[in-house]
Every structure is written in structure tokens, then in C-alpha cells.
Amino acid sequence: MPVYEFRCLDCQKRFDVFLSYSEYGAKQVICAHCGSAHVQRRIGRVRIARSDQARLEDLASGDDLSSVDEDPRALGRMMRQMSEQVGEELPPEFNEVVDRLERGQDPEQIERELPDLAGGDEGGSDLF
């Protein structure tokens, strides 16, 4: 049976009621605290499940990506948002890079100061 949230308009307290679908709207709801029938249904928060791909696409379309090339702070913000959306644990080096970017440090300088970021391949950094 679904749980419905109500608020009593007399005593102002909140309470939950278990009602079947057929009972909802047909059965009178009484406040569990004061017994009043003067109650109002509360609508709880709604959560929408979305794929990782959809969340990343929203991030990319919501930002002005041209500023990422010119502004290290914008790049850092975007990287932090993307890491939060993905929800996976990232290596500590990632946070170090993002912190430096958010302070405005040049990505090339970060790469020179943290040479292990290239991941051993000579093709470039895994984080940029």
C-alpha cells in the first residue's frame, strides 16, 4: 500500500497514512495527532533516475564550453561537476589537479609540476 503524507491544518503536524489506491480519495483522512479531519495532502520530493550519459550531456550543454579553453577555473569547475555526476572514486591526483585549476593555475604548468599524470604513455595526460 502506498504511503501518503499529510499535514493537519489545525495542529500543523505532519503524518503519514497508508491507503490503497481504491481508498485514496474515498476514505476520510483523520489527523493522527489531534483527530481533526481538516488535513492537506503533502507532495514529497520526486526523484528521476537518469543514465550517466544523460547527466554528462546536460553538463556539457549547460556550460559555455568555449570558456573552458581560456579559463582554467571554468575547466576546474566543469571537471568537478563531471566527477560528481559520474559518482566514481577518482584518484587523489584528480582532486589535486581540479583544486589547482579552480585556483586559476595554467593546465600546462600543472602538467609540468605533476609529470606522473601522463600515466606512463607519451601521448599526454589522462586528466586533460
Z-matrix of the N, CA and C atoms (Angstrom, degrees):
N
C 1 1.455
C 2 1.519 1 109.53
N 3 1.310 2 116.66 1 138.32
C 4 1.462 3 120.32 2 178.67
C 5 1.529 4 111.98 3 -69.80
N 6 1.306 5 114.21 4 150.70
C 7 1.457 6 121.82 5 176.06
C 8 1.523 7 107.60 6 -101.44
N 9 1.308 8 116.68 7 128.96
C 10 1.458 9 121.92 8 178.00
C 11 1.518 10 108.57 9 -114.41
N 12 1.327 11 115.37 10 139.88
C 13 1.463 12 121.17 11 179.53
C 14 1.530 13 108.92 12 -97.92
N 15 1.331 14 114.91 13 136.54
C 16 1.457 15 120.94 14 177.97
C 17 1.518 16 109.79 15 -132.16
N 18 1.347 17 114.44 16 162.11
C 19 1.456 18 122.12 17 172.91
C 20 1.513 19 106.66 18 -131.05
N 21 1.322 20 115.07 19 132.87
C 22 1.456 21 120.25 20 178.40
C 23 1.525 22 108.24 21 -80.15
N 24 1.322 23 116.68 22 128.66
C 25 1.456 24 121.14 23 -179.73
C 26 1.528 25 112.02 24 -80.18
N 27 1.347 26 117.22 25 -10.93
C 28 1.470 27 120.81 26 177.40
C 29 1.525 28 111.58 27 -91.54
N 30 1.337 29 117.19 28 -54.62
C 31 1.478 30 119.65 29 -177.17
C 32 1.528 31 112.66 30 -97.16
N 33 1.340 32 117.52 31 -5.43
C 34 1.471 33 124.46 32 177.03
C 35 1.527 34 114.39 33 66.52
N 36 1.313 35 118.56 34 13.83
C 37 1.464 36 120.64 35 179.68
C 38 1.522 37 110.52 36 -91.63
N 39 1.317 38 114.10 37 151.76
C 40 1.460 39 121.37 38 178.71
C 41 1.522 40 109.64 39 -97.06
N 42 1.352 41 114.93 40 149.80
C 43 1.465 42 119.32 41 177.47
C 44 1.518 43 109.02 42 -157.83
N 45 1.318 44 115.74 43 160.44
C 46 1.457 45 122.72 44 179.18
C 47 1.518 46 109.68 45 -109.51
N 48 1.335 47 115.52 46 147.97
C 49 1.465 48 121.19 47 177.78
C 50 1.527 49 107.65 48 -132.36
N 51 1.326 50 116.15 49 133.93
C 52 1.460 51 121.94 50 174.20
C 53 1.518 52 107.58 51 -90.54
N 54 1.322 53 116.94 52 119.30
C 55 1.459 54 121.83 53 179.08
C 56 1.521 55 108.91 54 -135.18
N 57 1.326 56 116.38 55 141.59
C 58 1.459 57 119.28 56 172.19
C 59 1.527 58 107.19 57 -75.09
N 60 1.309 59 115.93 58 166.38
C 61 1.453 60 119.04 59 179.19
C 62 1.524 61 111.29 60 -61.68
N 63 1.303 62 117.28 61 -35.91
C 64 1.468 63 119.74 62 -179.97
C 65 1.537 64 111.46 63 -72.67
N 66 1.329 65 117.92 64 -27.84
C 67 1.471 66 120.81 65 178.67
C 68 1.522 67 112.38 66 -76.69
N 69 1.353 68 116.37 67 -30.83
C 70 1.461 69 119.82 68 -176.69
C 71 1.530 70 109.74 69 -62.14
N 72 1.309 71 116.33 70 125.28
C 73 1.459 72 122.36 71 -179.12
C 74 1.512 73 113.46 72 88.26
N 75 1.342 74 117.80 73 -19.97
C 76 1.462 75 121.00 74 -179.72
C 77 1.534 76 111.40 75 -102.66
N 78 1.315 77 116.89 76 -31.45
C 79 1.462 78 121.78 77 -177.85
C 80 1.533 79 109.25 78 -97.38
N 81 1.341 80 115.41 79 133.97
C 82 1.459 81 119.81 80 179.17
C 83 1.532 82 109.75 81 -72.41
N 84 1.316 83 115.83 82 134.47
C 85 1.459 84 121.91 83 179.74
C 86 1.525 85 108.17 84 -98.21
N 87 1.320 86 114.63 85 130.11
C 88 1.464 87 122.38 86 -178.62
C 89 1.524 88 108.58 87 -115.09
N 90 1.332 89 117.20 88 139.56
C 91 1.461 90 121.82 89 178.82
C 92 1.526 91 110.05 90 -60.46
N 93 1.305 92 114.92 91 130.91
C 94 1.464 93 120.75 92 -179.50
C 95 1.526 94 111.72 93 -72.77
N 96 1.336 95 118.50 94 -14.71
C 97 1.466 96 121.81 95 -176.30
C 98 1.529 97 112.69 96 -98.69
N 99 1.363 98 116.73 97 -46.22
C 100 1.464 99 118.29 98 -174.84
C 101 1.522 100 113.60 99 -118.15
N 102 1.335 101 117.67 100 -7.95
C 103 1.462 102 121.21 101 178.21
C 104 1.519 103 114.54 102 84.53
N 105 1.313 104 118.18 103 5.73
C 106 1.456 105 121.80 104 -179.46
C 107 1.526 106 110.91 105 -73.54
N 108 1.320 107 116.04 106 148.36
C 109 1.460 108 121.41 107 175.00
C 110 1.535 109 110.27 108 -96.43
N 111 1.312 110 116.79 109 2.34
C 112 1.464 111 122.65 110 -178.90
C 113 1.535 112 108.28 111 -88.01
N 114 1.340 113 115.99 112 77.24
C 115 1.468 114 122.26 113 -174.42
C 116 1.526 115 110.26 114 -123.45
N 117 1.326 116 114.16 115 160.44
C 118 1.460 117 120.77 116 179.98
C 119 1.526 118 108.74 117 -132.77
N 120 1.314 119 115.39 118 135.54
C 121 1.466 120 120.29 119 178.75
C 122 1.517 121 109.47 120 -72.44
N 123 1.328 122 116.42 121 135.72
C 124 1.466 123 122.72 122 175.25
C 125 1.522 124 107.72 123 -102.92
N 126 1.291 125 115.95 124 139.38
C 127 1.463 126 120.87 125 176.40
C 128 1.519 127 107.18 126 -101.58
N 129 1.327 128 115.80 127 119.85
C 130 1.461 129 121.23 128 -179.05
C 131 1.517 130 111.60 129 -76.77
N 132 1.299 131 115.20 130 176.76
C 133 1.464 132 120.83 131 178.45
C 134 1.520 133 110.28 132 -66.97
N 135 1.307 134 113.81 133 148.11
C 136 1.456 135 120.84 134 178.47
C 137 1.520 136 107.87 135 -111.98
N 138 1.318 137 116.61 136 131.60
C 139 1.464 138 121.34 137 177.23
C 140 1.511 139 108.47 138 -112.00
N 141 1.312 140 114.33 139 139.59
C 142 1.458 141 120.30 140 -180.00
C 143 1.518 142 108.23 141 -117.24
N 144 1.311 143 116.04 142 123.99
C 145 1.462 144 120.53 143 177.89
C 146 1.527 145 108.68 144 -80.89
N 147 1.335 146 114.79 145 129.40
C 148 1.460 147 120.13 146 -179.70
C 149 1.513 148 109.08 147 -132.33
N 150 1.300 149 115.04 148 152.38
C 151 1.464 150 119.76 149 179.17
C 152 1.522 151 109.76 150 -74.00
N 153 1.329 152 115.65 151 158.94
C 154 1.464 153 120.69 152 175.62
C 155 1.520 154 110.27 153 -58.40
N 156 1.310 155 116.55 154 -40.49
C 157 1.463 156 121.11 155 -179.13
C 158 1.528 157 110.53 156 -60.72
N 159 1.319 158 118.51 157 -43.96
C 160 1.465 159 121.82 158 -179.35
C 161 1.527 160 111.25 159 -64.97
N 162 1.333 161 116.83 160 -40.18
C 163 1.466 162 119.79 161 178.89
C 164 1.523 163 111.22 162 -65.85
N 165 1.332 164 117.69 163 -41.39
C 166 1.460 165 120.89 164 179.11
C 167 1.532 166 111.31 165 -67.59
N 168 1.333 167 117.12 166 -36.62
C 169 1.461 168 119.94 167 177.40
C 170 1.523 169 110.74 168 -64.34
N 171 1.338 170 117.56 169 -39.16
C 172 1.457 171 120.83 170 177.03
C 173 1.521 172 111.14 171 -63.60
N 174 1.326 173 116.35 172 -40.43
C 175 1.464 174 119.15 173 177.85
C 176 1.523 175 110.72 174 -61.67
N 177 1.310 176 115.66 175 -45.00
C 178 1.463 177 119.79 176 -177.20
C 179 1.518 178 111.56 177 -67.40
N 180 1.323 179 118.20 178 -37.37
C 181 1.464 180 119.86 179 -178.03
C 182 1.520 181 111.69 180 -80.10
N 183 1.321 182 118.60 181 -21.65
C 184 1.452 183 121.14 182 -177.74
C 185 1.510 184 113.88 183 -82.51
N 186 1.290 185 118.64 184 -21.34
C 187 1.457 186 122.22 185 -178.26
C 188 1.518 187 110.66 186 -98.88
N 189 1.315 188 114.65 187 154.72
C 190 1.454 189 119.83 188 170.60
C 191 1.525 190 105.89 189 -84.59
N 192 1.313 191 116.02 190 97.63
C 193 1.462 192 120.30 191 -173.77
C 194 1.517 193 112.70 192 -67.85
N 195 1.323 194 117.97 193 -18.63
C 196 1.464 195 118.74 194 178.29
C 197 1.525 196 110.64 195 -66.71
N 198 1.336 197 117.85 196 -29.90
C 199 1.461 198 120.02 197 -179.86
C 200 1.528 199 111.69 198 -72.21
N 201 1.329 200 117.38 199 -20.62
C 202 1.465 201 121.14 200 -179.68
C 203 1.525 202 110.27 201 -64.87
N 204 1.331 203 116.81 202 -36.25
C 205 1.464 204 120.30 203 179.64
C 206 1.523 205 111.88 204 -68.58
N 207 1.307 206 116.76 205 -30.66
C 208 1.463 207 121.04 206 -174.19
C 209 1.522 208 113.73 207 -98.31
N 210 1.319 209 117.84 208 -24.57
C 211 1.463 210 121.54 209 -171.93
C 212 1.528 211 110.44 210 -123.11
N 213 1.350 212 117.65 211 110.61
C 214 1.467 213 119.89 212 179.61
C 215 1.528 214 112.33 213 -60.29
N 216 1.341 215 116.62 214 -31.64
C 217 1.473 216 119.61 215 179.52
C 218 1.530 217 110.54 216 -64.50
N 219 1.329 218 116.95 217 -41.38
C 220 1.465 219 121.10 218 177.84
C 221 1.524 220 110.51 219 -64.35
N 222 1.336 221 116.47 220 -40.67
C 223 1.464 222 120.61 221 177.03
C 224 1.525 223 110.34 222 -61.88
N 225 1.341 224 117.08 223 -43.63
C 226 1.468 225 121.32 224 178.67
C 227 1.517 226 111.80 225 -62.23
N 228 1.333 227 116.91 226 -42.99
C 229 1.473 228 120.39 227 178.68
C 230 1.522 229 110.68 228 -62.49
N 231 1.346 230 115.64 229 -44.03
C 232 1.454 231 119.12 230 -179.58
C 233 1.533 232 111.15 231 -63.70
N 234 1.340 233 116.62 232 -42.83
C 235 1.467 234 119.78 233 179.60
C 236 1.529 235 110.79 234 -63.70
N 237 1.340 236 117.47 235 -39.80
C 238 1.463 237 120.27 236 179.25
C 239 1.528 238 110.43 237 -65.57
N 240 1.329 239 117.85 238 -44.11
C 241 1.464 240 121.19 239 178.39
C 242 1.523 241 111.15 240 -61.08
N 243 1.326 242 116.42 241 -43.57
C 244 1.458 243 119.57 242 -179.24
C 245 1.528 244 110.89 243 -64.78
N 246 1.331 245 117.25 244 -39.22
C 247 1.472 246 119.28 245 179.38
C 248 1.524 247 110.78 246 -65.82
N 249 1.327 248 117.16 247 -36.30
C 250 1.471 249 120.44 248 177.99
C 251 1.521 250 110.75 249 -67.88
N 252 1.329 251 117.03 250 -37.98
C 253 1.458 252 120.87 251 179.94
C 254 1.522 253 112.12 252 -68.75
N 255 1.323 254 116.49 253 -38.89
C 256 1.463 255 120.28 254 -179.20
C 257 1.521 256 110.52 255 -68.51
N 258 1.333 257 116.83 256 -38.69
C 259 1.454 258 121.12 257 175.80
C 260 1.517 259 115.12 258 75.47
N 261 1.311 260 117.77 259 13.93
C 262 1.462 261 120.35 260 178.11
C 263 1.523 262 109.78 261 -98.51
N 264 1.321 263 115.66 262 151.33
C 265 1.462 264 120.18 263 176.66
C 266 1.518 265 108.62 264 -72.01
N 267 1.321 266 114.65 265 127.02
C 268 1.458 267 120.30 266 -179.87
C 269 1.521 268 109.37 267 -108.89
N 270 1.325 269 117.73 268 157.34
C 271 1.468 270 119.85 269 -178.03
C 272 1.528 271 110.98 270 -64.95
N 273 1.335 272 117.09 271 155.28
C 274 1.464 273 120.76 272 -179.04
C 275 1.523 274 112.81 273 -58.09
N 276 1.329 275 117.38 274 -28.46
C 277 1.453 276 120.84 275 178.78
C 278 1.531 277 111.25 276 -61.12
N 279 1.319 278 115.96 277 -32.89
C 280 1.460 279 119.80 278 179.25
C 281 1.531 280 110.10 279 -60.78
N 282 1.332 281 116.28 280 -47.91
C 283 1.468 282 119.91 281 179.56
C 284 1.522 283 111.25 282 -63.42
N 285 1.325 284 116.62 283 -36.89
C 286 1.465 285 120.44 284 177.77
C 287 1.529 286 110.25 285 -61.15
N 288 1.325 287 116.81 286 -46.24
C 289 1.457 288 121.41 287 179.96
C 290 1.529 289 110.29 288 -63.68
N 291 1.325 290 117.27 289 -46.46
C 292 1.465 291 120.57 290 -178.20
C 293 1.530 292 110.81 291 -63.75
N 294 1.335 293 116.77 292 -42.19
C 295 1.473 294 119.96 293 177.45
C 296 1.526 295 110.96 294 -58.29
N 297 1.330 296 116.65 295 -43.96
C 298 1.470 297 120.88 296 -179.67
C 299 1.531 298 111.08 297 -66.02
N 300 1.321 299 116.34 298 -41.24
C 301 1.464 300 119.64 299 178.34
C 302 1.529 301 110.79 300 -63.19
N 303 1.325 302 116.38 301 -42.97
C 304 1.462 303 119.98 302 -179.62
C 305 1.530 304 112.02 303 -65.10
N 306 1.323 305 117.33 304 -23.38
C 307 1.468 306 120.96 305 174.36
C 308 1.526 307 111.70 306 -83.85
N 309 1.347 308 117.03 307 -5.30
C 310 1.452 309 120.91 308 176.08
C 311 1.513 310 115.01 309 97.10
N 312 1.338 311 118.18 310 10.59
C 313 1.456 312 120.46 311 -179.17
C 314 1.527 313 110.30 312 -72.62
N 315 1.319 314 116.27 313 141.69
C 316 1.454 315 123.45 314 -179.41
C 317 1.536 316 110.71 315 -65.23
N 318 1.351 317 118.30 316 132.22
C 319 1.469 318 120.77 317 -179.66
C 320 1.532 319 113.37 318 -56.84
N 321 1.322 320 117.56 319 -36.97
C 322 1.467 321 119.76 320 179.82
C 323 1.527 322 111.32 321 -67.07
N 324 1.327 323 116.47 322 -36.39
C 325 1.465 324 120.04 323 176.83
C 326 1.530 325 110.17 324 -66.21
N 327 1.321 326 116.50 325 -40.76
C 328 1.470 327 120.39 326 178.16
C 329 1.520 328 109.44 327 -60.71
N 330 1.315 329 116.05 328 -43.63
C 331 1.464 330 120.42 329 -179.25
C 332 1.529 331 111.73 330 -63.66
N 333 1.338 332 116.71 331 -37.37
C 334 1.472 333 119.84 332 177.66
C 335 1.532 334 110.77 333 -68.41
N 336 1.330 335 117.07 334 -38.89
C 337 1.460 336 120.74 335 -176.71
C 338 1.524 337 112.54 336 -78.63
N 339 1.324 338 117.40 337 -22.71
C 340 1.460 339 121.95 338 178.99
C 341 1.526 340 109.11 339 -123.22
N 342 1.340 341 117.31 340 72.31
C 343 1.471 342 120.34 341 -172.87
C 344 1.529 343 113.86 342 -64.95
N 345 1.321 344 119.14 343 -20.98
C 346 1.463 345 120.89 344 -179.40
C 347 1.523 346 112.72 345 -71.55
N 348 1.324 347 117.93 346 -7.85
C 349 1.459 348 120.64 347 -179.39
C 350 1.514 349 112.46 348 -66.68
N 351 1.321 350 117.29 349 -22.14
C 352 1.465 351 120.27 350 -177.94
C 353 1.517 352 111.57 351 -66.82
N 354 1.326 353 118.32 352 -12.80
C 355 1.455 354 121.44 353 175.73
C 356 1.506 355 114.17 354 70.87
N 357 1.321 356 117.07 355 18.02
C 358 1.457 357 119.62 356 175.82
C 359 1.509 358 114.12 357 87.78
N 360 1.370 359 117.80 358 -16.00
C 361 1.449 360 117.31 359 176.25
C 362 1.522 361 108.71 360 -93.17
N 363 1.259 362 117.56 361 152.09
C 364 1.453 363 120.37 362 -174.52
C 365 1.523 364 110.78 363 -90.04
N 366 1.317 365 116.54 364 6.64
C 367 1.456 366 119.99 365 -178.78
C 368 1.497 367 113.85 366 -80.96
N 369 1.330 368 119.46 367 -9.00
C 370 1.454 369 119.89 368 179.28
C 371 1.506 370 110.93 369 127.46
N 372 1.301 371 114.70 370 -174.71
C 373 1.454 372 123.28 371 -174.24
C 374 1.518 373 111.92 372 -76.91
N 375 1.334 374 115.50 373 144.70
C 376 1.467 375 120.37 374 174.29
C 377 1.514 376 111.63 375 -81.28
N 378 1.349 377 117.59 376 -16.08
C 379 1.454 378 120.28 377 -174.80
C 380 1.515 379 113.75 378 -98.45
N 381 1.321 380 118.54 379 -12.03
C 382 1.470 381 120.02 380 -179.33
C 383 1.507 382 109.42 381 -113.48
